[in-house]
Amino acid sequence: MIWTPISRDELEAILASEFDTCSADQQALFKELACPPVKWRQSPWGDLGGGFWVVAIRQGRVLWYNDIEHGFNVSRFTVPGTIPENEYWCNQDELRWALPRLVGESTAMNLGPPQPVPDA
């Protein structure tokens, strides 16, 4: 199977569906922090797809969709437009699970980038 990056239309369909599963408080929070979807660079994992779609920003953190892993992630950043290499996560979180992490209300574990399998 060949991977192709998700389109903005596909992302917006996922957002609409997952928004409906959020609590009223989460929906209000997302409306407050959401930004128009925009691709941010993330090297090396995001290079092939031109980056990852960022959908919300708050105080040095971004909520973004990992279309390789099919889930939302939260990362810290210092330079707008770039998700640092050491902030790549491959969580497969639903929007309702990722939103609390954006505002620092969750201590859920981040799943890191792929690792080579050691020779047996």
Biopython code that builds the backbone (N, CA, C, O; Angstrom):
import numpy as np
from Bio.PDB.StructureBuilder import StructureBuilder

atoms = [
    (1, "MET", "N", (0.839, -1.179, 0.000)),
    (1, "MET", "CA", (0.000, 0.000, 0.000)),
    (1, "MET", "C", (0.883, 1.241, 0.000)),
    (1, "MET", "O", (1.818, 1.339, 0.795)),
    (2, "ILE", "N", (0.599, 2.168, -0.868)),
    (2, "ILE", "CA", (1.367, 3.400, -0.960)),
    (2, "ILE", "C", (0.643, 4.492, -0.178)),
    (2, "ILE", "O", (-0.546, 4.736, -0.381)),
    (3, "TRP", "N", (1.379, 5.144, 0.718)),
    (3, "TRP", "CA", (0.815, 6.217, 1.532)),
    (3, "TRP", "C", (0.762, 7.507, 0.721)),
    (3, "TRP", "O", (1.704, 7.841, 0.002)),
    (4, "THR", "N", (-0.343, 8.222, 0.845)),
    (4, "THR", "CA", (-0.454, 9.550, 0.260)),
    (4, "THR", "C", (-0.936, 10.493, 1.349)),
    (4, "THR", "O", (-1.754, 10.103, 2.183)),
    (5, "PRO", "N", (-0.442, 11.731, 1.358)),
    (5, "PRO", "CA", (-0.853, 12.672, 2.396)),
    (5, "PRO", "C", (-2.344, 12.984, 2.319)),
    (5, "PRO", "O", (-2.947, 12.975, 1.246)),
    (6, "ILE", "N", (-2.914, 13.255, 3.476)),
    (6, "ILE", "CA", (-4.329, 13.590, 3.564)),
    (6, "ILE", "C", (-4.563, 14.996, 3.002)),
    (6, "ILE", "O", (-3.740, 15.893, 3.189)),
    (7, "SER", "N", (-5.674, 15.175, 2.324)),
    (7, "SER", "CA", (-6.021, 16.501, 1.788)),
    (7, "SER", "C", (-6.704, 17.331, 2.876)),
    (7, "SER", "O", (-7.148, 16.799, 3.894)),
    (8, "ARG", "N", (-6.778, 18.611, 2.650)),
    (8, "ARG", "CA", (-7.465, 19.479, 3.611)),
    (8, "ARG", "C", (-8.941, 19.085, 3.737)),
    (8, "ARG", "O", (-9.491, 19.093, 4.838)),
    (9, "ASP", "N", (-9.577, 18.745, 2.625)),
    (9, "ASP", "CA", (-10.982, 18.318, 2.664)),
    (9, "ASP", "C", (-11.158, 17.060, 3.505)),
    (9, "ASP", "O", (-12.105, 16.959, 4.286)),
    (10, "GLU", "N", (-10.247, 16.099, 3.347)),
    (10, "GLU", "CA", (-10.317, 14.876, 4.154)),
    (10, "GLU", "C", (-10.118, 15.191, 5.635)),
    (10, "GLU", "O", (-10.816, 14.647, 6.491)),
    (11, "LEU", "N", (-9.170, 16.066, 5.928)),
    (11, "LEU", "CA", (-8.935, 16.475, 7.315)),
    (11, "LEU", "C", (-10.171, 17.144, 7.903)),
    (11, "LEU", "O", (-10.562, 16.846, 9.032)),
    (12, "GLU", "N", (-10.778, 18.035, 7.156)),
    (12, "GLU", "CA", (-11.959, 18.735, 7.665)),
    (12, "GLU", "C", (-13.116, 17.771, 7.912)),
    (12, "GLU", "O", (-13.911, 17.987, 8.827)),
    (13, "ALA", "N", (-13.222, 16.723, 7.119)),
    (13, "ALA", "CA", (-14.250, 15.703, 7.355)),
    (13, "ALA", "C", (-13.969, 14.949, 8.657)),
    (13, "ALA", "O", (-14.890, 14.680, 9.428)),
    (14, "ILE", "N", (-12.710, 14.611, 8.904)),
    (14, "ILE", "CA", (-12.326, 13.944, 10.155)),
    (14, "ILE", "C", (-12.609, 14.861, 11.335)),
    (14, "ILE", "O", (-13.168, 14.426, 12.341)),
    (15, "LEU", "N", (-12.224, 16.133, 11.217)),
    (15, "LEU", "CA", (-12.469, 17.103, 12.295)),
    (15, "LEU", "C", (-13.958, 17.216, 12.609)),
    (15, "LEU", "O", (-14.348, 17.213, 13.776)),
    (16, "ALA", "N", (-14.779, 17.313, 11.589)),
    (16, "ALA", "CA", (-16.231, 17.450, 11.801)),
    (16, "ALA", "C", (-16.787, 16.229, 12.528)),
    (16, "ALA", "O", (-17.582, 16.363, 13.458)),
    (17, "SER", "N", (-16.372, 15.053, 12.105)),
    (17, "SER", "CA", (-16.845, 13.822, 12.728)),
    (17, "SER", "C", (-16.378, 13.726, 14.183)),
    (17, "SER", "O", (-17.165, 13.395, 15.070)),
    (18, "GLU", "N", (-15.121, 14.011, 14.419)),
    (18, "GLU", "CA", (-14.577, 13.885, 15.771)),
    (18, "GLU", "C", (-15.046, 15.020, 16.686)),
    (18, "GLU", "O", (-15.170, 14.826, 17.895)),
    (19, "PHE", "N", (-15.303, 16.183, 16.128)),
    (19, "PHE", "CA", (-15.837, 17.300, 16.914)),
    (19, "PHE", "C", (-17.164, 16.896, 17.551)),
    (19, "PHE", "O", (-17.451, 17.248, 18.695)),
    (20, "ASP", "N", (-17.964, 16.157, 16.796)),
    (20, "ASP", "CA", (-19.269, 15.722, 17.293)),
    (20, "ASP", "C", (-19.173, 14.770, 18.482)),
    (20, "ASP", "O", (-20.135, 14.645, 19.240)),
    (21, "THR", "N", (-18.038, 14.097, 18.661)),
    (21, "THR", "CA", (-17.861, 13.185, 19.789)),
    (21, "THR", "C", (-17.315, 13.887, 21.033)),
    (21, "THR", "O", (-17.227, 13.282, 22.101)),
    (22, "CYS", "N", (-16.950, 15.157, 20.892)),
    (22, "CYS", "CA", (-16.407, 15.926, 22.017)),
    (22, "CYS", "C", (-17.529, 16.396, 22.939)),
    (22, "CYS", "O", (-18.668, 16.573, 22.506)),
    (23, "SER", "N", (-17.197, 16.594, 24.206)),
    (23, "SER", "CA", (-18.162, 17.162, 25.148)),
    (23, "SER", "C", (-18.417, 18.623, 24.773)),
    (23, "SER", "O", (-17.677, 19.197, 23.974)),
    (24, "ALA", "N", (-19.443, 19.215, 25.337)),
    (24, "ALA", "CA", (-19.749, 20.624, 25.072)),
    (24, "ALA", "C", (-18.571, 21.509, 25.481)),
    (24, "ALA", "O", (-18.240, 22.460, 24.773)),
    (25, "ASP", "N", (-17.939, 21.209, 26.609)),
    (25, "ASP", "CA", (-16.771, 21.987, 27.053)),
    (25, "ASP", "C", (-15.615, 21.851, 26.072)),
    (25, "ASP", "O", (-14.943, 22.833, 25.757)),
    (26, "GLN", "N", (-15.385, 20.637, 25.593)),
    (26, "GLN", "CA", (-14.309, 20.428, 24.620)),
    (26, "GLN", "C", (-14.612, 21.133, 23.303)),
    (26, "GLN", "O", (-13.713, 21.695, 22.676)),
    (27, "GLN", "N", (-15.867, 21.107, 22.885)),
    (27, "GLN", "CA", (-16.228, 21.812, 21.654)),
    (27, "GLN", "C", (-15.973, 23.307, 21.791)),
    (27, "GLN", "O", (-15.457, 23.936, 20.868)),
    (28, "ALA", "N", (-16.332, 23.880, 22.940)),
    (28, "ALA", "CA", (-16.098, 25.305, 23.174)),
    (28, "ALA", "C", (-14.601, 25.608, 23.180)),
    (28, "ALA", "O", (-14.165, 26.611, 22.616)),
    (29, "LEU", "N", (-13.822, 24.743, 23.815)),
    (29, "LEU", "CA", (-12.372, 24.925, 23.858)),
    (29, "LEU", "C", (-11.782, 24.872, 22.459)),
    (29, "LEU", "O", (-10.949, 25.704, 22.099)),
    (30, "PHE", "N", (-12.215, 23.891, 21.667)),
    (30, "PHE", "CA", (-11.688, 23.778, 20.310)),
    (30, "PHE", "C", (-12.038, 25.008, 19.483)),
    (30, "PHE", "O", (-11.199, 25.517, 18.740)),
    (31, "LYS", "N", (-13.257, 25.480, 19.608)),
    (31, "LYS", "CA", (-13.662, 26.685, 18.864)),
    (31, "LYS", "C", (-12.793, 27.878, 19.241)),
    (31, "LYS", "O", (-12.462, 28.707, 18.393)),
    (32, "GLU", "N", (-12.427, 27.958, 20.510)),
    (32, "GLU", "CA", (-11.599, 29.076, 20.997)),
    (32, "GLU", "C", (-10.157, 28.995, 20.476)),
    (32, "GLU", "O", (-9.556, 30.020, 20.156)),
    (33, "LEU", "N", (-9.605, 27.784, 20.392)),
    (33, "LEU", "CA", (-8.187, 27.626, 20.074)),
    (33, "LEU", "C", (-7.905, 27.229, 18.628)),
    (33, "LEU", "O", (-6.755, 27.266, 18.188)),
    (34, "ALA", "N", (-8.932, 26.856, 17.895)),
    (34, "ALA", "CA", (-8.739, 26.366, 16.528)),
    (34, "ALA", "C", (-8.188, 27.454, 15.614)),
    (34, "ALA", "O", (-8.449, 28.644, 15.788)),
    (35, "CYS", "N", (-7.422, 26.999, 14.644)),
    (35, "CYS", "CA", (-6.936, 27.866, 13.576)),
    (35, "CYS", "C", (-7.321, 27.199, 12.256)),
    (35, "CYS", "O", (-7.579, 25.996, 12.221)),
    (36, "PRO", "N", (-7.360, 27.968, 11.183)),
    (36, "PRO", "CA", (-7.595, 27.309, 9.894)),
    (36, "PRO", "C", (-6.499, 26.265, 9.672)),
    (36, "PRO", "O", (-5.327, 26.562, 9.904)),
    (37, "PRO", "N", (-6.840, 25.068, 9.236)),
    (37, "PRO", "CA", (-5.808, 24.044, 9.048)),
    (37, "PRO", "C", (-4.680, 24.547, 8.149)),
    (37, "PRO", "O", (-4.905, 25.083, 7.064)),
    (38, "VAL", "N", (-3.471, 24.353, 8.642)),
    (38, "VAL", "CA", (-2.280, 24.787, 7.915)),
    (38, "VAL", "C", (-1.181, 23.752, 8.139)),
    (38, "VAL", "O", (-1.034, 23.212, 9.235)),
    (39, "LYS", "N", (-0.419, 23.486, 7.092)),
    (39, "LYS", "CA", (0.673, 22.507, 7.216)),
    (39, "LYS", "C", (1.886, 23.168, 7.867)),
    (39, "LYS", "O", (2.319, 24.252, 7.476)),
    (40, "TRP", "N", (2.413, 22.477, 8.866)),
    (40, "TRP", "CA", (3.664, 22.872, 9.511)),
    (40, "TRP", "C", (4.727, 21.849, 9.144)),
    (40, "TRP", "O", (4.447, 20.655, 9.029)),
    (41, "ARG", "N", (5.945, 22.332, 8.961)),
    (41, "ARG", "CA", (7.067, 21.452, 8.666)),
    (41, "ARG", "C", (7.369, 20.571, 9.874)),
    (41, "ARG", "O", (7.207, 20.982, 11.023)),
    (42, "GLN", "N", (7.805, 19.366, 9.587)),
    (42, "GLN", "CA", (8.286, 18.461, 10.626)),
    (42, "GLN", "C", (9.217, 17.485, 9.928)),
    (42, "GLN", "O", (8.781, 16.616, 9.173)),
    (43, "SER", "N", (10.505, 17.645, 10.196)),
    (43, "SER", "CA", (11.499, 16.816, 9.520)),
    (43, "SER", "C", (12.118, 15.863, 10.541)),
    (43, "SER", "O", (12.413, 16.275, 11.663)),
    (44, "PRO", "N", (12.314, 14.632, 10.181)),
    (44, "PRO", "CA", (12.193, 14.074, 8.838)),
    (44, "PRO", "C", (10.838, 13.439, 8.540)),
    (44, "PRO", "O", (10.530, 13.169, 7.379)),
    (45, "TRP", "N", (10.014, 13.194, 9.580)),
    (45, "TRP", "CA", (8.814, 12.376, 9.409)),
    (45, "TRP", "C", (7.758, 13.025, 8.517)),
    (45, "TRP", "O", (7.010, 12.316, 7.844)),
    (46, "GLY", "N", (7.682, 14.333, 8.497)),
    (46, "GLY", "CA", (6.676, 15.006, 7.698)),
    (46, "GLY", "C", (7.125, 15.428, 6.318)),
    (46, "GLY", "O", (6.340, 15.981, 5.548)),
    (47, "ASP", "N", (8.391, 15.170, 5.994)),
    (47, "ASP", "CA", (8.939, 15.661, 4.721)),
    (47, "ASP", "C", (8.169, 15.165, 3.500)),
    (47, "ASP", "O", (7.851, 15.951, 2.607)),
    (48, "LEU", "N", (7.874, 13.892, 3.454)),
    (48, "LEU", "CA", (7.235, 13.300, 2.277)),
    (48, "LEU", "C", (5.865, 13.917, 1.991)),
    (48, "LEU", "O", (5.490, 14.078, 0.829)),
    (49, "GLY", "N", (5.124, 14.260, 3.035)),
    (49, "GLY", "CA", (3.784, 14.818, 2.848)),
    (49, "GLY", "C", (3.724, 16.333, 2.905)),
    (49, "GLY", "O", (2.635, 16.906, 2.903)),
    (50, "GLY", "N", (4.875, 16.992, 2.955)),
    (50, "GLY", "CA", (4.881, 18.456, 3.018)),
    (50, "GLY", "C", (4.527, 18.989, 4.394)),
    (50, "GLY", "O", (4.103, 20.137, 4.527)),
    (51, "GLY", "N", (4.699, 18.161, 5.424)),
    (51, "GLY", "CA", (4.389, 18.580, 6.795)),
    (51, "GLY", "C", (3.118, 17.920, 7.283)),
    (51, "GLY", "O", (2.568, 17.024, 6.643)),
    (52, "PHE", "N", (2.659, 18.395, 8.453)),
    (52, "PHE", "CA", (1.441, 17.875, 9.064)),
    (52, "PHE", "C", (0.457, 19.023, 9.288)),
    (52, "PHE", "O", (0.859, 20.169, 9.492)),
    (53, "TRP", "N", (-0.827, 18.702, 9.247)),
    (53, "TRP", "CA", (-1.875, 19.695, 9.419)),
    (53, "TRP", "C", (-2.015, 20.097, 10.893)),
    (53, "TRP", "O", (-2.318, 19.264, 11.747)),
    (54, "VAL", "N", (-1.792, 21.372, 11.174)),
    (54, "VAL", "CA", (-2.033, 21.943, 12.505)),
    (54, "VAL", "C", (-3.443, 22.502, 12.514)),
    (54, "VAL", "O", (-3.854, 23.181, 11.573)),
    (55, "VAL", "N", (-4.199, 22.212, 13.597)),
    (55, "VAL", "CA", (-5.596, 22.647, 13.665)),
    (55, "VAL", "C", (-5.905, 23.539, 14.864)),
    (55, "VAL", "O", (-6.985, 24.127, 14.928)),
    (56, "ALA", "N", (-4.964, 23.652, 15.829)),
    (56, "ALA", "CA", (-5.169, 24.521, 16.996)),
    (56, "ALA", "C", (-3.815, 24.837, 17.619)),
    (56, "ALA", "O", (-2.873, 24.050, 17.532)),
    (57, "ILE", "N", (-3.740, 26.001, 18.248)),
    (57, "ILE", "CA", (-2.497, 26.472, 18.870)),
    (57, "ILE", "C", (-2.837, 27.083, 20.221)),
    (57, "ILE", "O", (-3.838, 27.782, 20.375)),
    (58, "ARG", "N", (-1.963, 26.797, 21.211)),
    (58, "ARG", "CA", (-2.121, 27.414, 22.528)),
    (58, "ARG", "C", (-0.781, 27.438, 23.248)),
    (58, "ARG", "O", (-0.174, 26.393, 23.481)),
    (59, "GLN", "N", (-0.332, 28.616, 23.594)),
    (59, "GLN", "CA", (0.829, 28.832, 24.452)),
    (59, "GLN", "C", (1.996, 27.887, 24.181)),
    (59, "GLN", "O", (2.407, 27.128, 25.059)),
    (60, "GLY", "N", (2.514, 27.938, 22.989)),
    (60, "GLY", "CA", (3.682, 27.138, 22.657)),
    (60, "GLY", "C", (3.408, 25.674, 22.372)),
    (60, "GLY", "O", (4.334, 24.866, 22.295)),
    (61, "ARG", "N", (2.143, 25.331, 22.216)),
    (61, "ARG", "CA", (1.761, 23.961, 21.856)),
    (61, "ARG", "C", (0.868, 23.989, 20.627)),
    (61, "ARG", "O", (0.096, 24.924, 20.416)),
    (62, "VAL", "N", (0.990, 22.940, 19.822)),
    (62, "VAL", "CA", (0.125, 22.799, 18.650)),
    (62, "VAL", "C", (-0.584, 21.462, 18.684)),
    (62, "VAL", "O", (-0.032, 20.455, 19.127)),
    (63, "LEU", "N", (-1.806, 21.472, 18.212)),
    (63, "LEU", "CA", (-2.593, 20.258, 18.012)),
    (63, "LEU", "C", (-2.549, 19.976, 16.521)),
    (63, "LEU", "O", (-2.962, 20.803, 15.708)),
    (64, "TRP", "N", (-2.045, 18.803, 16.170)),
    (64, "TRP", "CA", (-1.858, 18.476, 14.755)),
    (64, "TRP", "C", (-2.308, 17.058, 14.473)),
    (64, "TRP", "O", (-2.384, 16.213, 15.365)),
    (65, "TYR", "N", (-2.606, 16.823, 13.194)),
    (65, "TYR", "CA", (-3.071, 15.512, 12.765)),
    (65, "TYR", "C", (-1.938, 14.776, 12.064)),
    (65, "TYR", "O", (-1.381, 15.260, 11.078)),
    (66, "ASN", "N", (-1.609, 13.609, 12.583)),
    (66, "ASN", "CA", (-0.590, 12.762, 11.983)),
    (66, "ASN", "C", (-1.295, 11.826, 11.001)),
    (66, "ASN", "O", (-1.894, 10.826, 11.396)),
    (67, "ASP", "N", (-1.214, 12.166, 9.732)),
    (67, "ASP", "CA", (-1.919, 11.366, 8.732)),
    (67, "ASP", "C", (-1.161, 10.100, 8.350)),
    (67, "ASP", "O", (-1.664, 9.292, 7.569)),
    (68, "ILE", "N", (0.029, 9.920, 8.884)),
    (68, "ILE", "CA", (0.732, 8.643, 8.719)),
    (68, "ILE", "C", (0.133, 7.633, 9.696)),
    (68, "ILE", "O", (-0.111, 6.479, 9.344)),
    (69, "GLU", "N", (-0.097, 8.084, 10.925)),
    (69, "GLU", "CA", (-0.613, 7.220, 11.991)),
    (69, "GLU", "C", (-2.124, 7.338, 12.191)),
    (69, "GLU", "O", (-2.715, 6.539, 12.918)),
    (70, "HIS", "N", (-2.746, 8.319, 11.558)),
    (70, "HIS", "CA", (-4.192, 8.534, 11.642)),
    (70, "HIS", "C", (-4.645, 8.896, 13.055)),
    (70, "HIS", "O", (-5.506, 8.232, 13.633)),
    (71, "GLY", "N", (-4.057, 9.951, 13.598)),
    (71, "GLY", "CA", (-4.471, 10.404, 14.917)),
    (71, "GLY", "C", (-3.943, 11.784, 15.234)),
    (71, "GLY", "O", (-3.027, 12.282, 14.581)),
    (72, "PHE", "N", (-4.538, 12.397, 16.252)),
    (72, "PHE", "CA", (-4.138, 13.733, 16.679)),
    (72, "PHE", "C", (-3.012, 13.648, 17.708)),
    (72, "PHE", "O", (-2.932, 12.701, 18.491)),
    (73, "ASN", "N", (-2.153, 14.652, 17.686)),
    (73, "ASN", "CA", (-1.016, 14.747, 18.585)),
    (73, "ASN", "C", (-0.864, 16.188, 19.045)),
    (73, "ASN", "O", (-1.354, 17.115, 18.399)),
    (74, "VAL", "N", (-0.182, 16.363, 20.165)),
    (74, "VAL", "CA", (0.135, 17.688, 20.683)),
    (74, "VAL", "C", (1.645, 17.764, 20.844)),
    (74, "VAL", "O", (2.268, 16.871, 21.417)),
    (75, "SER", "N", (2.226, 18.850, 20.325)),
    (75, "SER", "CA", (3.668, 19.050, 20.428)),
    (75, "SER", "C", (3.967, 20.465, 20.877)),
    (75, "SER", "O", (3.200, 21.394, 20.626)),
    (76, "ARG", "N", (5.103, 20.609, 21.550)),
    (76, "ARG", "CA", (5.615, 21.940, 21.887)),
    (76, "ARG", "C", (6.378, 22.465, 20.677)),
    (76, "ARG", "O", (6.917, 21.695, 19.882)),
    (77, "PHE", "N", (6.413, 23.787, 20.552)),
    (77, "PHE", "CA", (7.187, 24.383, 19.461)),
    (77, "PHE", "C", (7.795, 25.694, 19.939)),
    (77, "PHE", "O", (7.323, 26.296, 20.903)),
    (78, "THR", "N", (8.835, 26.122, 19.263)),
    (78, "THR", "CA", (9.430, 27.431, 19.529)),
    (78, "THR", "C", (9.362, 28.328, 18.302)),
    (78, "THR", "O", (9.292, 29.551, 18.424)),
    (79, "VAL", "N", (9.382, 27.723, 17.123)),
    (79, "VAL", "CA", (9.311, 28.483, 15.872)),
    (79, "VAL", "C", (7.969, 28.179, 15.208)),
    (79, "VAL", "O", (7.738, 27.047, 14.784)),
    (80, "PRO", "N", (7.077, 29.176, 15.112)),
    (80, "PRO", "CA", (5.799, 28.924, 14.433)),
    (80, "PRO", "C", (6.034, 28.392, 13.012)),
    (80, "PRO", "O", (6.885, 28.892, 12.277)),
    (81, "GLY", "N", (5.262, 27.374, 12.651)),
    (81, "GLY", "CA", (5.388, 26.773, 11.328)),
    (81, "GLY", "C", (6.250, 25.526, 11.315)),
    (81, "GLY", "O", (6.353, 24.849, 10.291)),
    (82, "THR", "N", (6.883, 25.213, 12.464)),
    (82, "THR", "CA", (7.759, 24.051, 12.532)),
    (82, "THR", "C", (7.495, 23.252, 13.806)),
    (82, "THR", "O", (7.534, 23.794, 14.910)),
    (83, "ILE", "N", (7.230, 21.975, 13.640)),
    (83, "ILE", "CA", (7.154, 21.040, 14.762)),
    (83, "ILE", "C", (8.562, 20.457, 14.906)),
    (83, "ILE", "O", (9.060, 19.823, 13.976)),
    (84, "PRO", "N", (9.206, 20.658, 16.049)),
    (84, "PRO", "CA", (10.590, 20.190, 16.202)),
    (84, "PRO", "C", (10.725, 18.675, 16.017)),
    (84, "PRO", "O", (9.789, 17.916, 16.269)),
    (85, "GLU", "N", (11.897, 18.262, 15.576)),
    (85, "GLU", "CA", (12.160, 16.841, 15.339)),
    (85, "GLU", "C", (11.902, 16.009, 16.591)),
    (85, "GLU", "O", (11.371, 14.902, 16.502)),
    (86, "ASN", "N", (12.276, 16.537, 17.756)),
    (86, "ASN", "CA", (12.103, 15.774, 18.993)),
    (86, "ASN", "C", (10.686, 15.873, 19.560)),
    (86, "ASN", "O", (10.424, 15.391, 20.662)),
    (87, "GLU", "N", (9.777, 16.492, 18.816)),
    (87, "GLU", "CA", (8.376, 16.597, 19.236)),
    (87, "GLU", "C", (7.442, 15.839, 18.292)),
    (87, "GLU", "O", (6.231, 16.061, 18.295)),
    (88, "TYR", "N", (8.015, 14.943, 17.486)),
    (88, "TYR", "CA", (7.182, 14.090, 16.634)),
    (88, "TYR", "C", (6.606, 12.983, 17.492)),
    (88, "TYR", "O", (7.335, 12.302, 18.214)),
    (89, "TRP", "N", (5.289, 12.802, 17.413)),
    (89, "TRP", "CA", (4.608, 11.731, 18.141)),
    (89, "TRP", "C", (3.745, 10.948, 17.167)),
    (89, "TRP", "O", (3.250, 11.488, 16.177)),
    (90, "CYS", "N", (3.575, 9.688, 17.458)),
    (90, "CYS", "CA", (2.757, 8.850, 16.564)),
    (90, "CYS", "C", (1.538, 8.307, 17.303)),
    (90, "CYS", "O", (1.083, 7.193, 17.042)),
    (91, "ASN", "N", (1.017, 9.111, 18.231)),
    (91, "ASN", "CA", (-0.223, 8.720, 18.902)),
    (91, "ASN", "C", (-1.342, 8.654, 17.869)),
    (91, "ASN", "O", (-1.314, 9.349, 16.854)),
    (92, "GLN", "N", (-2.298, 7.829, 18.141)),
    (92, "GLN", "CA", (-3.466, 7.709, 17.276)),
    (92, "GLN", "C", (-4.687, 8.216, 18.038)),
    (92, "GLN", "O", (-5.742, 7.583, 18.042)),
    (93, "ASP", "N", (-4.521, 9.373, 18.685)),
    (93, "ASP", "CA", (-5.565, 9.927, 19.551)),
    (93, "ASP", "C", (-6.725, 10.512, 18.766)),
    (93, "ASP", "O", (-6.552, 11.092, 17.694)),
    (94, "GLU", "N", (-7.904, 10.345, 19.326)),
    (94, "GLU", "CA", (-9.068, 11.053, 18.817)),
    (94, "GLU", "C", (-8.963, 12.505, 19.288)),
    (94, "GLU", "O", (-8.226, 12.805, 20.228)),
    (95, "LEU", "N", (-9.689, 13.390, 18.642)),
    (95, "LEU", "CA", (-9.668, 14.807, 18.990)),
    (95, "LEU", "C", (-10.003, 15.007, 20.465)),
    (95, "LEU", "O", (-9.345, 15.795, 21.144)),
    (96, "ARG", "N", (-11.010, 14.308, 20.964)),
    (96, "ARG", "CA", (-11.442, 14.484, 22.355)),
    (96, "ARG", "C", (-10.380, 14.054, 23.356)),
    (96, "ARG", "O", (-10.385, 14.526, 24.493)),
    (97, "TRP", "N", (-9.467, 13.167, 22.963)),
    (97, "TRP", "CA", (-8.382, 12.757, 23.846)),
    (97, "TRP", "C", (-7.207, 13.723, 23.766)),
    (97, "TRP", "O", (-6.487, 13.912, 24.747)),
    (98, "ALA", "N", (-7.013, 14.331, 22.608)),
    (98, "ALA", "CA", (-5.868, 15.222, 22.421)),
    (98, "ALA", "C", (-6.116, 16.627, 22.979)),
    (98, "ALA", "O", (-5.175, 17.282, 23.429)),
    (99, "LEU", "N", (-7.348, 17.092, 22.957)),
    (99, "LEU", "CA", (-7.633, 18.453, 23.430)),
    (99, "LEU", "C", (-7.158, 18.718, 24.856)),
    (99, "LEU", "O", (-6.558, 19.766, 25.092)),
    (100, "PRO", "N", (-7.394, 17.824, 25.822)),
    (100, "PRO", "CA", (-6.890, 18.094, 27.172)),
    (100, "PRO", "C", (-5.366, 18.232, 27.216)),
    (100, "PRO", "O", (-4.834, 18.967, 28.048)),
    (101, "ARG", "N", (-4.678, 17.542, 26.340)),
    (101, "ARG", "CA", (-3.212, 17.646, 26.297)),
    (101, "ARG", "C", (-2.778, 19.012, 25.783)),
    (101, "ARG", "O", (-1.742, 19.532, 26.196)),
    (102, "LEU", "N", (-3.556, 19.588, 24.896)),
    (102, "LEU", "CA", (-3.224, 20.903, 24.360)),
    (102, "LEU", "C", (-3.210, 21.952, 25.459)),
    (102, "LEU", "O", (-2.407, 22.884, 25.416)),
    (103, "VAL", "N", (-4.081, 21.810, 26.433)),
    (103, "VAL", "CA", (-4.164, 22.798, 27.514)),
    (103, "VAL", "C", (-3.468, 22.315, 28.787)),
    (103, "VAL", "O", (-3.618, 22.928, 29.844)),
    (104, "GLY", "N", (-2.709, 21.222, 28.693)),
    (104, "GLY", "CA", (-1.919, 20.748, 29.821)),
    (104, "GLY", "C", (-2.711, 20.034, 30.894)),
    (104, "GLY", "O", (-2.258, 19.948, 32.035)),
    (105, "GLU", "N", (-3.890, 19.517, 30.554)),
    (105, "GLU", "CA", (-4.743, 18.843, 31.539)),
    (105, "GLU", "C", (-4.629, 17.329, 31.497)),
    (105, "GLU", "O", (-5.423, 16.634, 32.132)),
    (106, "SER", "N", (-3.677, 16.817, 30.776)),
    (106, "SER", "CA", (-3.537, 15.367, 30.668)),
    (106, "SER", "C", (-2.068, 15.003, 30.774)),
    (106, "SER", "O", (-1.196, 15.725, 30.291)),
    (107, "THR", "N", (-1.815, 13.894, 31.403)),
    (107, "THR", "CA", (-0.441, 13.386, 31.501)),
    (107, "THR", "C", (-0.283, 12.119, 30.672)),
    (107, "THR", "O", (0.593, 11.298, 30.941)),
    (108, "ALA", "N", (-1.131, 11.967, 29.670)),
    (108, "ALA", "CA", (-1.052, 10.781, 28.810)),
    (108, "ALA", "C", (0.328, 10.690, 28.161)),
    (108, "ALA", "O", (0.974, 11.704, 27.898)),
    (109, "MET", "N", (0.751, 9.494, 27.917)),
    (109, "MET", "CA", (2.061, 9.241, 27.349)),
    (109, "MET", "C", (2.077, 9.531, 25.849)),
    (109, "MET", "O", (1.108, 9.262, 25.139)),
    (110, "ASN", "N", (3.202, 10.089, 25.381)),
    (110, "ASN", "CA", (3.407, 10.274, 23.947)),
    (110, "ASN", "C", (4.123, 9.060, 23.390)),
    (110, "ASN", "O", (5.036, 8.522, 24.016)),
    (111, "LEU", "N", (3.706, 8.639, 22.223)),
    (111, "LEU", "CA", (4.353, 7.539, 21.529)),
    (111, "LEU", "C", (5.308, 8.119, 20.505)),
    (111, "LEU", "O", (4.900, 8.893, 19.640)),
    (112, "GLY", "N", (6.587, 7.747, 20.598)),
    (112, "GLY", "CA", (7.637, 8.340, 19.774)),
    (112, "GLY", "C", (7.712, 7.800, 18.368)),
    (112, "GLY", "O", (6.898, 6.976, 17.952)),
    (113, "PRO", "N", (8.709, 8.282, 17.638)),
    (113, "PRO", "CA", (8.874, 7.880, 16.242)),
    (113, "PRO", "C", (9.273, 6.419, 16.106)),
    (113, "PRO", "O", (9.677, 5.785, 17.081)),
    (114, "PRO", "N", (9.161, 5.891, 14.902)),
    (114, "PRO", "CA", (9.563, 4.503, 14.668)),
    (114, "PRO", "C", (11.016, 4.280, 15.052)),
    (114, "PRO", "O", (11.854, 5.172, 14.924)),
    (115, "GLN", "N", (11.295, 3.089, 15.518)),
    (115, "GLN", "CA", (12.646, 2.693, 15.881)),
    (115, "GLN", "C", (13.046, 1.471, 15.085)),
    (115, "GLN", "O", (12.208, 0.620, 14.788)),
    (116, "PRO", "N", (14.326, 1.375, 14.732)),
    (116, "PRO", "CA", (14.766, 0.184, 13.999)),
    (116, "PRO", "C", (14.613, -1.065, 14.865)),
    (116, "PRO", "O", (14.752, -1.010, 16.087)),
    (117, "VAL", "N", (14.330, -2.165, 14.224)),
    (117, "VAL", "CA", (14.245, -3.441, 14.909)),
    (117, "VAL", "C", (15.649, -4.020, 14.989)),
    (117, "VAL", "O", (16.313, -4.180, 13.965)),
    (118, "PRO", "N", (16.106, -4.336, 16.199)),
    (118, "PRO", "CA", (17.471, -4.883, 16.313)),
    (118, "PRO", "C", (17.592, -6.246, 15.629)),
    (118, "PRO", "O", (16.640, -7.025, 15.593)),
    (119, "ASP", "N", (18.758, -6.510, 15.097)),
    (119, "ASP", "CA", (19.012, -7.820, 14.499)),
    (119, "ASP", "C", (18.943, -8.887, 15.576)),
    (119, "ASP", "O", (19.401, -8.677, 16.699)),
    (120, "ALA", "N", (18.381, -10.008, 15.237)),
    (120, "ALA", "CA", (18.221, -11.095, 16.225)),
    (120, "ALA", "C", (19.513, -11.831, 16.447)),
    (120, "ALA", "O", (19.559, -12.770, 17.242)),
]
sb = StructureBuilder()
sb.init_structure("model")
sb.init_model(0)
sb.init_chain("A")
sb.init_seg("    ")
for serial, (resi, resn, name, xyz) in enumerate(atoms, 1):
    if name == "N":
        sb.init_residue(resn, " ", resi, " ")
    sb.init_atom(name, np.array(xyz, "f"), 0.0, 1.0, " ", f" {name:<3s}", serial, name[0])
structure = sb.get_structure()
